[in-house]
Amino acid sequence: MEVAERYAVVSCHVERPLDDVVWKRFEQLLRSRPAGFVVTPFLRPPDAASGEDPVVWLERARRAAALAPLGHHTHWGGPTHARPPAGVDASETVAAETAWLRGRDLAPRFFCGGGWFLDEPLAATLARLGYVDCTATTFRQSYLPPDAARLELTGPRRLRLASGAELLELPATHSLGSLARGLHRLPGYVHVHFHDWELVDARRRLALAALLHALARRRRPIGAEELARMCADAPESAWAPITINV
C-alpha cells in the first residue's frame, strides 16, 4: 500500500571506508544521529585487486553495523569505477561479495548498486539473497546514457520478476543538492542519499546537518528497517513496464 504518513530516511554510500579521514567523519556522523536520523551505511567491500586491507575494513564495518542497519554497496570496476565494465558479471560479483560478508558474520540486509546499476538478472540475484534493494531512484541521472541499465520508480514497490521472485525496492529521491533545491516541495516519501567523502568538505558537512534538521521538521525521521516493514505490502509492479534498461 502507499503509506499516507510523511516520512524520511537517509542513507550513505560508503565508498572510502579505508580512508582514515573520511572514516573518522563518517563514524562521527553515525554516532551523532543528526536530527534523529539513523543513517544506513552502504559499505563497499574491500577490493583485493587494489590492495585494500580486509582486516581494517572488517573492523570498521563491524563498528558501523553496531550503530545502524548495514547496507551493501558494490563498485564493479574497483574503487573508482562504479558500474560494471565490459566482461564483468554483475550478479556473480554481488553473490561472491555477499558470501564473503556472510562468511565473516556480517549480514547486510540492504543493497545499492554503484552508479545506480540494476538489470533484471541482478534484481533476481538480490531477491534470492534476501536483500531489500535501494538502487532504484525517482529521478533520472543526467550523466547516464539513455540506454544505461537502471530503474526509476515513483515510490516503494514490490518488483515481480520474470522468475516469480519478489524484490522490495526503496528508491532514493534526493541527493544533498536536490534536497536543498527542493526542500519546500517535498513528496510524502523522502529518501536522501549522500557519499562518505562529502563529509570531508566542511561546507558540505555543515549543509548536510542543516538540511537534515530542516527535513526532520517536515518529515518524520525513520530508519531503513522501519521503512522496509512499512512497505512490506507496497504496490506490486512487473519489471518490464518500469525499467529503463534496454
C-alpha positions as CSV (number, residue, x, y, z in Angstrom):
1,M,0.0,0.0,0.0
2,E,1.0,3.6,-0.3
3,V,1.9,5.0,3.1
4,A,0.0,8.2,3.7
5,E,2.2,9.4,6.5
6,R,5.0,11.8,5.6
7,Y,8.4,10.4,6.5
8,A,12.1,10.4,5.5
9,V,15.1,8.1,5.6
10,V,18.8,8.8,5.0
11,S,21.5,6.6,3.6
12,C,25.2,7.0,2.8
13,H,27.2,5.3,0.1
14,V,30.4,4.4,2.0
15,E,32.9,4.3,-0.8
16,R,36.2,5.2,1.0
17,P,35.9,3.1,4.2
18,L,39.7,2.7,4.4
19,D,40.5,6.5,4.1
20,D,41.2,7.4,7.8
21,V,40.0,11.0,7.5
22,V,36.8,10.0,5.6
23,W,36.0,7.2,8.0
24,K,36.5,9.4,11.1
25,R,34.0,11.9,9.8
26,F,31.5,9.2,8.8
27,E,31.7,7.3,12.1
28,Q,31.1,10.6,14.0
29,L,28.0,11.1,11.9
30,L,26.7,7.6,12.5
31,R,27.1,8.1,16.2
32,S,25.6,11.5,16.3
33,R,22.3,10.5,14.5
34,P,21.8,14.0,13.1
35,A,18.3,15.3,13.6
36,G,17.3,11.9,14.8
37,F,18.1,10.1,11.6
38,V,19.7,6.6,11.8
39,V,21.8,6.8,8.6
40,T,22.0,3.5,6.7
41,P,25.6,2.8,5.7
42,F,26.0,1.1,2.3
43,L,29.6,-0.1,2.6
44,R,31.7,-1.0,-0.5
45,P,33.6,-4.2,0.3
46,P,37.4,-4.1,0.1
47,D,38.9,-4.5,-3.4
48,A,41.6,-7.1,-3.4
49,A,43.0,-6.0,-6.8
50,S,43.6,-2.6,-5.3
51,G,45.3,-3.9,-2.2
52,E,42.7,-2.7,0.2
53,D,43.1,-4.2,3.7
54,P,40.3,-6.5,4.6
55,V,41.2,-6.6,8.3
56,V,40.8,-2.9,8.8
57,W,37.7,-2.9,6.6
58,L,36.1,-5.6,8.7
59,E,36.8,-3.8,11.9
60,R,35.2,-0.7,10.6
61,A,32.3,-2.5,9.1
62,R,31.5,-4.2,12.4
63,R,31.6,-0.8,14.1
64,A,29.2,0.5,11.6
65,A,26.9,-2.5,12.0
66,A,26.7,-1.9,15.7
67,L,25.4,1.6,15.1
68,A,22.9,1.2,12.2
69,P,21.4,-1.5,9.9
70,L,24.1,-2.4,7.4
71,G,23.9,-2.0,3.7
72,H,26.0,-3.5,0.9
73,H,27.3,-1.2,-1.9
74,T,29.1,-2.6,-5.0
75,H,31.6,-0.9,-7.3
76,W,32.0,-3.5,-10.1
77,G,35.1,-1.9,-11.6
78,G,37.1,-1.2,-8.5
79,P,37.1,1.8,-6.0
80,T,36.8,4.5,-8.7
81,H,34.6,2.7,-11.3
82,A,31.1,2.1,-10.0
83,R,29.2,0.5,-12.9
84,P,30.1,-2.9,-14.4
85,P,32.9,-2.8,-17.0
86,A,32.6,-5.0,-20.1
87,G,33.1,-8.6,-19.3
88,V,32.1,-8.3,-15.6
89,D,29.1,-10.4,-14.5
90,A,27.3,-8.0,-12.0
91,S,25.3,-10.8,-10.4
92,E,28.3,-13.1,-9.9
93,T,30.2,-10.2,-8.3
94,V,27.4,-9.4,-5.8
95,A,26.9,-13.1,-4.9
96,A,30.6,-13.5,-4.2
97,E,30.8,-10.3,-2.1
98,T,27.7,-11.4,-0.2
99,A,29.2,-14.8,0.5
100,W,32.4,-13.1,1.7
101,L,30.5,-10.8,4.0
102,R,28.3,-13.5,5.5
103,G,31.3,-15.7,6.0
104,R,32.6,-13.1,8.3
105,D,29.4,-12.7,10.3
106,L,28.2,-9.6,8.6
107,A,24.7,-9.7,7.2
108,P,23.7,-6.5,5.4
109,R,20.0,-6.5,4.6
110,F,20.0,-3.6,2.2
111,F,21.7,-3.2,-1.2
112,C,22.5,-0.3,-3.5
113,G,24.4,-0.8,-6.8
114,G,27.2,1.5,-7.8
115,G,26.3,4.1,-10.4
116,W,22.7,3.1,-9.8
117,F,23.2,0.0,-12.0
118,L,20.4,-2.5,-11.9
119,D,19.2,-5.1,-14.5
120,E,16.8,-8.0,-14.1
121,P,19.4,-10.7,-13.6
122,L,20.9,-8.7,-10.8
123,A,17.5,-8.0,-9.3
124,A,16.8,-11.7,-9.3
125,T,20.1,-12.4,-7.6
126,L,19.3,-9.7,-4.9
127,A,15.9,-11.4,-4.4
128,R,17.5,-14.8,-4.0
129,L,20.0,-13.4,-1.5
130,G,17.2,-11.8,0.6
131,Y,18.1,-8.2,0.1
132,V,15.9,-5.1,0.2
133,D,17.1,-3.0,-2.7
134,C,17.7,0.8,-2.8
135,T,19.2,1.1,-6.2
136,A,16.1,2.5,-7.9
137,T,15.6,6.2,-8.0
138,T,12.6,8.5,-8.5
139,F,14.7,10.7,-10.9
140,R,16.9,10.2,-13.9
141,Q,20.6,10.7,-13.6
142,S,21.7,13.2,-16.2
143,Y,25.2,11.7,-16.6
144,L,24.0,8.3,-17.6
145,P,23.3,7.5,-21.3
146,P,19.7,6.8,-22.3
147,D,20.3,3.0,-22.6
148,A,22.0,2.6,-19.2
149,A,20.7,-0.2,-17.1
150,R,18.8,1.5,-14.2
151,L,15.4,1.6,-12.5
152,E,13.1,4.5,-12.0
153,L,10.1,4.3,-9.7
154,T,7.7,6.8,-8.1
155,G,8.0,5.3,-4.7
156,P,8.4,2.0,-2.8
157,R,7.4,-1.0,-4.9
158,R,7.4,-4.8,-4.7
159,L,9.0,-5.9,-8.0
160,R,7.6,-9.1,-9.5
161,L,10.4,-10.6,-11.7
162,A,10.0,-13.0,-14.6
163,S,11.2,-15.8,-12.3
164,G,8.3,-15.1,-10.0
165,A,10.6,-13.8,-7.3
166,E,9.8,-10.6,-5.5
167,L,12.2,-7.8,-4.6
168,L,11.3,-4.8,-2.4
169,E,12.5,-1.5,-3.8
170,L,13.0,1.6,-1.6
171,P,14.1,4.2,-4.2
172,A,16.2,7.2,-3.5
173,T,14.5,10.6,-4.0
174,H,17.2,13.2,-3.3
175,S,20.9,13.9,-3.2
176,L,22.0,16.7,-0.9
177,G,21.9,19.2,-3.8
178,S,18.4,18.3,-4.9
179,L,17.2,18.3,-1.3
180,A,18.5,21.8,-0.9
181,R,16.8,22.9,-4.1
182,G,13.5,21.1,-3.3
183,L,13.1,21.4,0.5
184,H,9.9,23.4,0.1
185,R,8.2,20.9,-2.3
186,L,8.9,17.5,-0.9
187,P,7.0,14.4,-1.7
188,G,5.5,12.4,1.2
189,Y,8.2,9.8,0.9
190,V,11.8,11.1,1.0
191,H,15.0,9.0,0.8
192,V,18.1,11.2,0.9
193,H,21.4,9.7,-0.2
194,F,25.0,11.1,0.1
195,H,28.6,9.9,0.0
196,D,31.0,9.5,2.8
197,W,33.7,11.5,1.1
198,E,31.3,14.5,1.1
199,L,31.8,14.8,4.8
200,V,35.5,15.9,4.5
201,D,34.4,19.1,2.9
202,A,33.4,21.4,5.8
203,R,30.7,23.2,3.7
204,R,29.1,20.0,2.6
205,R,29.2,18.7,6.2
206,L,27.5,21.8,7.6
207,A,25.0,21.7,4.7
208,L,24.1,18.1,5.5
209,A,23.5,18.9,9.1
210,A,21.4,21.9,8.3
211,L,19.4,20.1,5.6
212,L,18.6,17.1,7.8
213,H,17.4,19.3,10.6
214,A,15.2,21.2,8.2
215,L,14.0,17.8,6.8
216,A,13.2,16.5,10.2
217,R,10.8,19.4,10.8
218,R,8.9,18.5,7.6
219,R,9.0,14.7,7.6
220,R,9.2,12.1,10.4
221,P,12.7,10.6,10.6
222,I,12.7,6.8,10.3
223,G,15.3,4.1,9.7
224,A,15.6,1.7,6.8
225,E,14.3,-1.2,8.9
226,E,11.2,0.6,9.8
227,L,10.7,1.7,6.2
228,A,11.0,-1.9,5.0
229,R,8.4,-3.0,7.5
230,M,6.1,-0.2,6.5
231,C,6.4,-1.0,2.8
232,A,6.1,-4.8,3.1
233,D,2.8,-4.6,1.2
234,A,3.7,-1.8,-1.1
235,P,2.1,-1.9,-4.6
236,E,3.4,-4.6,-6.8
237,S,4.9,-3.9,-10.3
238,A,6.2,-6.1,-13.0
239,W,9.8,-5.4,-14.1
240,A,9.3,-4.7,-17.8
241,P,6.9,-1.7,-17.7
242,I,9.0,0.3,-15.3
243,T,12.6,-0.3,-16.0
244,I,14.7,1.9,-18.2
245,N,17.0,-1.0,-19.0
246,V,17.2,-2.0,-22.7
